[in-house]
Amino acid sequence: MKIAINVPFVGKDEIAAVTSILKNGALTSAANHGGEHVQAFEKSASIF
């Protein structure tokens, strides 16, 4: 029996968000509009 570990649940919204960031070249907080995505992630992660 195999137990799935770390199986990602990736839907259309997640794929669209990643694709948008990759197309814009915004991979870091200093790149183009990347800062807003990094800040939003850090804010949501800080809740945990």
N, C-alpha and C positions, 0 to 999 in steps of 0.2 A: 504494500500500500504506500502510495506517495502522498505526502502532505505538502501542499503548495505554500511556499513561504515567499513573501514579498512579491506577490502577484499584483501588478499595477492595474488599477481600474481607471482606464483612460477613455474618455468619451470625446465627442465632437468638439465640445467647448474647450477642453484642455488642449487638444491638437491645434485648434484655431489660435489659441493664445500663444502657444509655443511657436507656431509657424509665423505669426505676426511679429514676434520679438526677433526671430531669426532673420526675417526679411528686412527688418528695420536696422539690423546690426546693433541692437540694444542689449548686449549681453552683460554689461556691467553697470554699476550705478552711475558711472561718469559718461556712458555712451548715450547720445541722443536722448531718447525718452526712457531709457532703461532705468533711470533713477526712480521714476514713479512706480515702476513695477517692483523694484527692489525694496523701496520704502513700504509699499503695501504688503509685501511678503513679510518683511521684518515686523511690521505692526501686528499682523495676524499671528505670526509665530510667537511673539512676545506674550500673548495671552496664555500660552501653555507654560 
